Amino acid sequence: MTRGITAAAAEALAWWSVLLAGYLALVSAISPTEIAVGAAAAAAGAAAGIAARRVLSSGDAPRESHGAGPGAGGRPGWAARLPAALAWLPPQVAADTVRVLLRGGTGGRWIRLRTAPGPSGRGAAALLVSASPGGFAGAVDPGRRLLLVHRLGPGPSPFERRLARTGLIAEVPPGAENEGAGEGEGDASEGGSP
């Protein structure tokens, strides 16, 4: 019991310390007011970080996600494979930023993506698809496990392909929005709403 409390306190302190240090590094002049605001914001961010980690590792999604077996620590299969896919995010952000700066951020198309089951699957998919300037999740349909995503590029980015390999997302073919809601399979689509 004491070990669990100590671990929880250490995690909260680590989150809070890193977030406060990051906040203070960004302000132009450190004053008592800035420290107080930073401490409060860091506490809120620490609580959100801990909650997000717990949701992602709680196994609220079925142990078998898109045909994958249980992941490390009993997590859904997509969550166990996610760290390898995340290595592709920084280069994707850089490439999309250059693309937007050189070509502008106009155009693109709307596509539908099926997400892994459960709130953690939907949340992780919406967050990660929106993490780069080349795309964002514009709407979520939890009942059909669909995200409506705007892409600037003509097809899935290398990062999005890695997310699909984890089982977190899958493209949905046109007209197949209601099919396979339990399986999460599909290819590409355009459209208006999820």
For each residue, the residues with C-beta under 8 A, 3 or more apart:
1: 4 5
2: 5 6
3: 6 7
4: 1 7 8
5: 1 2 8 9
6: 2 3 9 10
7: 3 4 10 11
8: 4 5 11 12 50
9: 5 6 12 13
10: 6 7 13 14
11: 7 8 14 15 50 53
12: 8 9 15 16 46 47 50
13: 9 10 16 17
14: 10 11 17 18
15: 11 12 18 19 42 45 46 49 50
16: 12 13 19 20 39 42 43 45 46
17: 13 14 20 21 42
18: 14 15 21 22
19: 15 16 22 23 41 42 45 46 49
20: 16 17 23 24 38 39 42
21: 17 18 24 25
22: 18 19 25 26
23: 19 20 26 27 34 37 38 41 42
24: 20 21 27 30 34 35 38
25: 21 22
26: 22 23
27: 23 24 30 34 38
28:
29: 34
30: 24 27 34 35
31: 34 35
32: 35 36
33: 36 37
34: 23 24 27 29 30 31 37 38
35: 24 30 31 32 38 39
36: 32 33 39 40
37: 23 33 34 40 41
38: 20 23 24 27 34 35 41 42
39: 16 20 35 36 42 43
40: 36 37 43 44
41: 19 23 37 38 44 45
42: 15 16 17 19 20 23 38 39 45 46
43: 16 39 40 46 47
44: 40 41 47 48
45: 15 16 19 41 42 48 49
46: 12 15 16 19 42 43 49 50
47: 12 43 44 50 51
48: 44 45 51 52
49: 15 19 45 46 52 53
50: 8 11 12 15 46 47 53 54
51: 47 48 54 55
52: 48 49 55 56 123
53: 11 49 50 56 57
54: 50 51 57 58
55: 51 52 58 60 119 120 123
56: 52 53 75 79 120 124
57: 53 54 73 75 79
58: 54 55 120
59: 63 74 75 76
60: 55 118 119 120
61: 65 76 78 79 116 117 118 120 121
62: 65 76 117 118
63: 59 69 70 74 76 77
64: 67 68 69 70 77
65: 61 62 68 76 77 78 116 117 121 167 184
66: 77 78 116 167 170 183 184 185
67: 64 167
68: 64 65 71 76 77 78 81 167
69: 63 64 77
70: 63 64 74 75 76 77 80
71: 68 74 75 76 77 78 79 80 81
72: 75 80
73: 57 80
74: 59 63 70 71
75: 56 57 59 70 71 72 79 80
76: 59 61 62 63 65 68 70 71 79 80 116 117 118 120 121
77: 63 64 65 66 68 69 70 71 80 81 166 167
78: 61 65 66 68 71 81 82 116 121 124 166 167 168
79: 56 57 61 71 75 76 82 120 124
80: 70 71 72 73 75 76 77
81: 68 71 77 78 84 85 165 166 167
82: 78 79 85 86 124 166 168
83: 86 87
84: 81 87 162 166
85: 81 82 88 89 159 162 163 165 166 168
86: 82 83 89
87: 83 84 90
88: 85 91 92 158 159 162
89: 85 86 92 93 128 131 132 159
90: 87 93 94
91: 88 94 95 158 159
92: 88 89 95 96 132 134 157 158 159
93: 89 90 96 97 131 132 133
94: 90 91 97 98
95: 91 92 98 99 134 157
96: 92 93 99 100 132 133 134 152 153 157
97: 93 94 100 101 133
98: 94 95 101 102
99: 95 96 102 103 133 134 152 153
100: 96 97 103 104 105 133 134 152
101: 97 98
102: 98 99
103: 99 100
104: 100 107
105: 100 133 152
106:
107: 104 152
108: 150 151 152 153
109: 150 151 190
110: 138 148 149 150 151 190 191 192
111: 148 149 151 171 172 188 189 190 191
112: 146 147 148 149 171 172 177 186 189 191 194
113: 125 129 146 147 149 169 170 171 172
114: 145 146 169 170 171 172 180 181 184 185 186
115: 121 122 125 126 145 146 147 168 169 184
116: 61 65 66 76 78 120 121 122 124 125 145 167 168 169 184
117: 61 62 65 76 121 145 184
118: 60 61 62 76 121 122
119: 55 60 122 123 142
120: 55 56 58 60 61 76 79 116 123 124
121: 61 65 76 78 115 116 117 118 124 125 145 168
122: 115 116 118 119 125 126 140 142 145 147
123: 52 55 119 120 126 127
124: 56 78 79 82 116 120 121 127 128 168
125: 113 115 116 121 122 128 129 137 147 163 168 169
126: 115 122 123 129 130 137 140 147
127: 123 124 130 131
128: 89 124 125 131 159 163 168
129: 113 125 126 135 136 137 147 149 160 163 169
130: 126 127 135 136 137
131: 89 93 127 128
132: 89 92 93 96 135 157 159
133: 93 96 97 99 100 105 152
134: 92 95 96 99 100 151 152 153 157
135: 129 130 132 149 150 151 152 153 157 160
136: 129 130 149 150
137: 125 126 129 130 140 147 148 149
138: 110 148 149 150
139: 147 148 193 194
140: 122 126 137 146 147 148 194
141: 144 145 146 147 148 193 194
142: 119 122 145
143: 181
144: 141 177 178 181 194
145: 114 115 116 117 121 122 141 142 181 184
146: 112 113 114 115 140 141 172 177 194
147: 112 113 115 122 125 126 129 137 139 140 141 169 194
148: 110 111 112 137 138 139 140 141 191 192 193 194
149: 110 111 112 113 129 135 136 137 138
150: 108 109 110 135 136 138
151: 108 109 110 111 134 135 154 155 156 157
152: 96 99 100 105 107 108 133 134 135
153: 96 99 108 134 135 156 157
154: 151
155: 151 188
156: 151 153 160 161 164 171
157: 92 95 96 132 134 135 151 153 160 161
158: 88 91 92 161 162
159: 85 88 89 91 92 128 132 162 163
160: 129 135 156 157 163 164 169
161: 156 157 158 164 165
162: 84 85 88 158 159 165 166
163: 85 125 128 129 159 160 166 168 169
164: 156 160 161 167 168 169 170 171
165: 81 85 161 162
166: 77 78 81 82 84 85 162 163
167: 65 66 67 68 77 78 81 116 164 170 184
168: 78 82 85 115 116 121 124 125 128 163 164
169: 113 114 115 116 125 129 147 160 163 164
170: 66 113 114 164 167 184 185 186
171: 111 112 113 114 156 164 186 187 188 189
172: 111 112 113 114 146 176 177 186 187 188 189
173: 176 186 187 188 189
174: 188 189 190 191
175:
176: 172 173 179 180 186 189
177: 112 144 146 172 189 194
178: 144 181
179: 176
180: 114 176 183 184 185 186
181: 114 143 144 145 178 184
182:
183: 66 180
184: 65 66 114 115 116 117 145 167 170 180 181
185: 66 114 170 180
186: 112 114 170 171 172 173 176 180 189
187: 171 172 173
188: 111 155 171 172 173 174
189: 111 112 171 172 173 174 176 177 186
190: 109 110 111 174
191: 110 111 112 148 174
192: 110 148
193: 139 141 148
194: 112 139 140 141 144 146 147 148 177
